[in-house]
Amino acid sequence: MDTGNLLWLLPALPAAGALILLLAGRTTDRWGHWLGCATAFASFGVAGWAFVAMLGRSTADRPIAHNFFSWVPVAGLQAEFALQLDQLTMCFVLLITGVGALIHLYSVGYMAPRDGTDDDYTDRGRRRFFAYLNLFLAAMLVLVMADNYLVLYLGWEGVGLASYLLIGFWYRKPSAAAAAKKAFVVNRVGDMGLAIALFIMFATFGSVDFGRVFAGVPHTGEGTLTVLGLLLLLGACGKSAQVPLQSWLGDAMEGPTPVSALIHAATMVTAGVYLIARSGAIFDAASGARAGVLVVGAVTLLFGAVIGCAKDDIKKALAASTMSQIGYMVLAAGLGPAGYAVAIMHLLTHGFFKAGLFLGAGSVMHAMNDETDMRRYGGLRRYLPITFVTFGLGYLAIIGVPPFAGFFSKDRIIEAAFGYGGATGITLGAAALLGAGITAFYMTRVMLLTFFGEKRWTANDPEPHPHEAPMSMTAPMIVLALGSVFSGGVFVFGSSLQNWLAPVVGTEHGEGSVPAWVVTLAALGVVAVGIVVAYRRYAVRPVPRTAPAEVTPLTAAARRDLYGDAFNEAVFMRPGTYLTRSLVFLDNRGIDGLVNTTAAVIGGLSARIRRVQTGFVRSYALSMFTGAALVVAALLAVRLL
């Protein structure tokens, strides 16, 4: 059976599920959630079959592509609707469908109908939720399987629409509606960068196909490639919540927790990393664009880590962590061929442990009447043993404790950063090390506030009765926890992932001034320091149920997301508002004023001239006589002179 002919099934299955659930209406209310799960698992089954088939082919024959129809048959632009499946795409397809299917299953229990709640927790609300999940899965698969940038852009925008619908699922809640709108608007900024990049590609290369664009890179000036790379980076910053377009990610936690796991852990926020890795030929030829990627990654990994230290909302703490971990991936991708593979490795391991952490947070919220403030948790390990163990394994993975997944992937990024060489390599490596220590601090804080110490909920609260989540929720958590434990070792065994990706992203080993074993010891050392500092602050001392008002300036800034919103408002929103108002004033008073004045002058003259037309013959005869007399008088005057 030809694998290429079946590529369409991967996105088509969840797309069909979304179409049925949205159009069939109430007839699917009772079983729509199971249809959503079935299409997700079926897509994962097709992905698994395609992976096995790919393993059976030689390295040169593994990439496959299929052109389904001519999408834009214009004289100057020929864009085909074509999908491809190579080694890089396969990694994303397995991650999207595998983790996505588990999150679908988890959502069956999490979004189950609840007594005395609004329409979102009825069978109808759950059916609508699963339709949006399926739509997101389909769009994400189109994005990563695209054979050209135009099809990629189609999936890119589809992901933006689906994320808007999912973040704002509880649209009756003003904060959720505002968060969805904010995510949509901020992402449009990045999307504009990607759109302009497509225009430049067509103008420069005459095509938006990956093959023709990359083949034309060696014959293009570095200035053009730098602009092109920076525009692609802008698009990546929007989708992957990187500085300066990171402000939407924390607010997006207003959506249901499975949305946080799907969008902000395993799939949507990794789209920017995929775009950079897929466009590696452009960034490798444009040193300025690559430098921009390095700066964005290094700044964001520290930016998100600092914010995570000050968040009491468990989901927002994990969201800041996502921002930071994606920063590690972007940093690695900015290192070029030496970093692409380790960036993808951390992306895959992150998909396991971060999705597991978000689902664990959802399980805690499910047990605590949707309470998200960690200061009102405490001691939950006694009530939620499965959640505690699975969340704990994800915690050990993200902070980089061996032999868990994060240790292998994050350690490789730190080594690659130092291996970049020179003062730049030392700076990048130091930033990555510092980020690892801060990660250990804030994630240990999350563990201690949630699962250890005395319980901090009282009878004055809506009395929670903590209990373990149903099997539909705990089973995906267990599977993801196993991935958090073993995936890193599998990927580094015999350099398996690096060798797998080498034909697509290349490979290069940098020789840094710092030996690998020194980097590993240093990373473990800063992680240990982060754990100890967090333990002394949150395990030894009592934790108040309300955050203290008097804090250091850094903590105050971190609570306000390091003034990211304030910066965007001051630098972009207010000048944009003033510019818009000025243009409106110019249009109303200048352009429209000139047109309206001309019309008024002509209208006024017409009204006055019209008065001469009285309709009386005697008036016209008098006018003619007067005119004739004036002409005769003028002729006589000329003759006399």
Secondary structure in CASP SS format (residue, H / E / C, confidence):
PFRMAT SS
TARGET T0000
AUTHOR 0000-0000-0000
METHOD secondary structure of the structure
MODEL  1
M C 1.00
D C 1.00
T C 1.00
G H 1.00
N H 1.00
L H 1.00
L C 1.00
W C 1.00
L H 1.00
L H 1.00
P H 1.00
A H 1.00
L H 1.00
P H 1.00
A H 1.00
A H 1.00
G H 1.00
A H 1.00
L H 1.00
I H 1.00
L H 1.00
L H 1.00
L H 1.00
A C 1.00
G H 1.00
R H 1.00
T H 1.00
T H 1.00
D C 1.00
R C 1.00
W C 1.00
G H 1.00
H H 1.00
W H 1.00
L H 1.00
G H 1.00
C H 1.00
A H 1.00
T H 1.00
A H 1.00
F H 1.00
A H 1.00
S H 1.00
F H 1.00
G H 1.00
V H 1.00
A H 1.00
G H 1.00
W H 1.00
A H 1.00
F H 1.00
V H 1.00
A H 1.00
M H 1.00
L H 1.00
G C 1.00
R C 1.00
S C 1.00
T H 1.00
A H 1.00
D H 1.00
R C 1.00
P C 1.00
I E 1.00
A E 1.00
H E 1.00
N E 1.00
F E 1.00
F E 1.00
S E 1.00
W E 1.00
V E 1.00
P E 1.00
V C 1.00
A C 1.00
G C 1.00
L C 1.00
Q E 1.00
A E 1.00
E E 1.00
F E 1.00
A E 1.00
L E 1.00
Q E 1.00
L E 1.00
D C 1.00
Q H 1.00
L H 1.00
T H 1.00
M H 1.00
C H 1.00
F H 1.00
V H 1.00
L H 1.00
L H 1.00
I H 1.00
T H 1.00
G H 1.00
V H 1.00
G H 1.00
A H 1.00
L H 1.00
I H 1.00
H H 1.00
L H 1.00
Y H 1.00
S H 1.00
V H 1.00
G H 1.00
Y H 1.00
M C 1.00
A C 1.00
P C 1.00
R C 1.00
D C 1.00
G C 1.00
T C 1.00
D C 1.00
D H 1.00
D H 1.00
Y H 1.00
T C 1.00
D H 1.00
R H 1.00
G H 1.00
R H 1.00
R H 1.00
R H 1.00
F H 1.00
F H 1.00
A H 1.00
Y H 1.00
L H 1.00
N H 1.00
L H 1.00
F H 1.00
L H 1.00
A H 1.00
A H 1.00
M H 1.00
L H 1.00
V H 1.00
L H 1.00
V H 1.00
M H 1.00
A E 1.00
D C 1.00
N E 1.00
Y H 1.00
L H 1.00
V H 1.00
L H 1.00
Y H 1.00
L H 1.00
G H 1.00
W H 1.00
E H 1.00
G H 1.00
V H 1.00
G H 1.00
L H 1.00
A H 1.00
S H 1.00
Y H 1.00
L H 1.00
L H 1.00
I H 1.00
G C 1.00
F C 1.00
W C 1.00
Y C 1.00
R C 1.00
K C 1.00
P H 1.00
S H 1.00
A H 1.00
A H 1.00
A H 1.00
A H 1.00
A H 1.00
K H 1.00
K H 1.00
A H 1.00
F H 1.00
V H 1.00
V H 1.00
N H 1.00
R H 1.00
V H 1.00
G H 1.00
D H 1.00
M H 1.00
G H 1.00
L H 1.00
A H 1.00
I H 1.00
A H 1.00
L H 1.00
F H 1.00
I H 1.00
M H 1.00
F H 1.00
A H 1.00
T H 1.00
F H 1.00
G C 1.00
S C 1.00
V C 1.00
D E 1.00
F H 1.00
G H 1.00
R H 1.00
V H 1.00
F H 1.00
A H 1.00
G H 1.00
V H 1.00
P H 1.00
H H 1.00
T C 1.00
G C 1.00
E H 1.00
G H 1.00
T H 1.00
L H 1.00
T H 1.00
V H 1.00
L H 1.00
G H 1.00
L H 1.00
L H 1.00
L H 1.00
L H 1.00
L H 1.00
G H 1.00
A H 1.00
C H 1.00
G H 1.00
K H 1.00
S C 1.00
A C 1.00
Q C 1.00
V C 1.00
P C 1.00
L C 1.00
Q C 1.00
S C 1.00
W H 1.00
L H 1.00
G H 1.00
D H 1.00
A H 1.00
M H 1.00
E H 1.00
G C 1.00
P C 1.00
T H 1.00
P H 1.00
V H 1.00
S H 1.00
A H 1.00
L H 1.00
I H 1.00
H H 1.00
A H 1.00
A H 1.00
T C 1.00
M H 1.00
V H 1.00
T H 1.00
A H 1.00
G H 1.00
V H 1.00
Y H 1.00
L H 1.00
I H 1.00
A H 1.00
R H 1.00
S C 1.00
G H 1.00
A H 1.00
I H 1.00
F H 1.00
D H 1.00
A H 1.00
A C 1.00
S H 1.00
G H 1.00
A H 1.00
R H 1.00
A H 1.00
G H 1.00
V H 1.00
L H 1.00
V H 1.00
V H 1.00
G H 1.00
A H 1.00
V H 1.00
T H 1.00
L H 1.00
L H 1.00
F H 1.00
G H 1.00
A H 1.00
V H 1.00
I H 1.00
G H 1.00
C C 1.00
A C 1.00
K C 1.00
D C 1.00
D E 1.00
I H 1.00
K H 1.00
K H 1.00
A H 1.00
L H 1.00
A H 1.00
A H 1.00
S H 1.00
T H 1.00
M H 1.00
S H 1.00
Q H 1.00
I H 1.00
G H 1.00
Y H 1.00
M H 1.00
V H 1.00
L H 1.00
A H 1.00
A H 1.00
G H 1.00
L C 1.00
G H 1.00
P H 1.00
A H 1.00
G C 1.00
Y H 1.00
A H 1.00
V H 1.00
A H 1.00
I H 1.00
M H 1.00
H H 1.00
L H 1.00
L H 1.00
T H 1.00
H H 1.00
G H 1.00
F H 1.00
F H 1.00
K H 1.00
A H 1.00
G H 1.00
L H 1.00
F H 1.00
L H 1.00
G H 1.00
A H 1.00
G H 1.00
S H 1.00
V H 1.00
M H 1.00
H H 1.00
A H 1.00
M C 1.00
N C 1.00
D C 1.00
E C 1.00
T C 1.00
D E 1.00
M H 1.00
R H 1.00
R H 1.00
Y C 1.00
G C 1.00
G C 1.00
L H 1.00
R H 1.00
R H 1.00
Y C 1.00
L C 1.00
P H 1.00
I H 1.00
T H 1.00
F H 1.00
V H 1.00
T H 1.00
F H 1.00
G H 1.00
L H 1.00
G H 1.00
Y H 1.00
L H 1.00
A H 1.00
I H 1.00
I H 1.00
G C 1.00
V C 1.00
P C 1.00
P C 1.00
F C 1.00
A H 1.00
G H 1.00
F H 1.00
F H 1.00
S H 1.00
K H 1.00
D H 1.00
R H 1.00
I H 1.00
I H 1.00
E H 1.00
A H 1.00
A H 1.00
F H 1.00
G C 1.00
Y C 1.00
G C 1.00
G H 1.00
A H 1.00
T H 1.00
G H 1.00
I H 1.00
T H 1.00
L H 1.00
G H 1.00
A H 1.00
A H 1.00
A H 1.00
L H 1.00
L H 1.00
G H 1.00
A H 1.00
G H 1.00
I H 1.00
T H 1.00
A H 1.00
F H 1.00
Y H 1.00
M H 1.00
T H 1.00
R H 1.00
V H 1.00
M H 1.00
L H 1.00
L H 1.00
T H 1.00
F H 1.00
F C 1.00
G C 1.00
E C 1.00
K C 1.00
R C 1.00
W C 1.00
T C 1.00
A C 1.00
N C 1.00
D C 1.00
P C 1.00
E C 1.00
P C 1.00
H C 1.00
P C 1.00
H C 1.00
E C 1.00
A C 1.00
P C 1.00
M H 1.00
S H 1.00
M H 1.00
T H 1.00
A H 1.00
P H 1.00
M H 1.00
I H 1.00
V H 1.00
L H 1.00
A H 1.00
L H 1.00
G H 1.00
S H 1.00
V H 1.00
F H 1.00
S H 1.00
G H 1.00
G H 1.00
V H 1.00
F H 1.00
V H 1.00
F H 1.00
G H 1.00
S H 1.00
S H 1.00
L H 1.00
Q H 1.00
N H 1.00
W H 1.00
L H 1.00
A H 1.00
P H 1.00
V H 1.00
V H 1.00
G C 1.00
T C 1.00
E C 1.00
H C 1.00
G C 1.00
E C 1.00
G C 1.00
S C 1.00
V C 1.00
P C 1.00
A H 1.00
W H 1.00
V H 1.00
V H 1.00
T H 1.00
L H 1.00
A H 1.00
A H 1.00
L H 1.00
G H 1.00
V H 1.00
V H 1.00
A H 1.00
V H 1.00
G H 1.00
I H 1.00
V H 1.00
V H 1.00
A H 1.00
Y H 1.00
R H 1.00
R H 1.00
Y H 1.00
A C 1.00
V C 1.00
R C 1.00
P C 1.00
V C 1.00
P C 1.00
R C 1.00
T C 1.00
A C 1.00
P C 1.00
A C 1.00
E C 1.00
V C 1.00
T C 1.00
P H 1.00
L H 1.00
T H 1.00
A H 1.00
A H 1.00
A H 1.00
R H 1.00
R C 1.00
D H 1.00
L H 1.00
Y H 1.00
G H 1.00
D H 1.00
A H 1.00
F H 1.00
N H 1.00
E H 1.00
A H 1.00
V H 1.00
F H 1.00
M H 1.00
R H 1.00
P H 1.00
G H 1.00
T H 1.00
Y H 1.00
L H 1.00
T H 1.00
R H 1.00
S H 1.00
L H 1.00
V H 1.00
F H 1.00
L H 1.00
D H 1.00
N H 1.00
R H 1.00
G H 1.00
I H 1.00
D H 1.00
G H 1.00
L H 1.00
V H 1.00
N H 1.00
T H 1.00
T H 1.00
A H 1.00
A H 1.00
V H 1.00
I H 1.00
G H 1.00
G H 1.00
L H 1.00
S H 1.00
A H 1.00
R H 1.00
I H 1.00
R H 1.00
R C 1.00
V C 1.00
Q C 1.00
T C 1.00
G C 1.00
F C 1.00
V H 1.00
R H 1.00
S H 1.00
Y H 1.00
A H 1.00
L H 1.00
S H 1.00
M H 1.00
F H 1.00
T H 1.00
G H 1.00
A H 1.00
A H 1.00
L H 1.00
V H 1.00
V H 1.00
A H 1.00
A H 1.00
L H 1.00
L H 1.00
A H 1.00
V H 1.00
R H 1.00
L H 1.00
L C 1.00
END
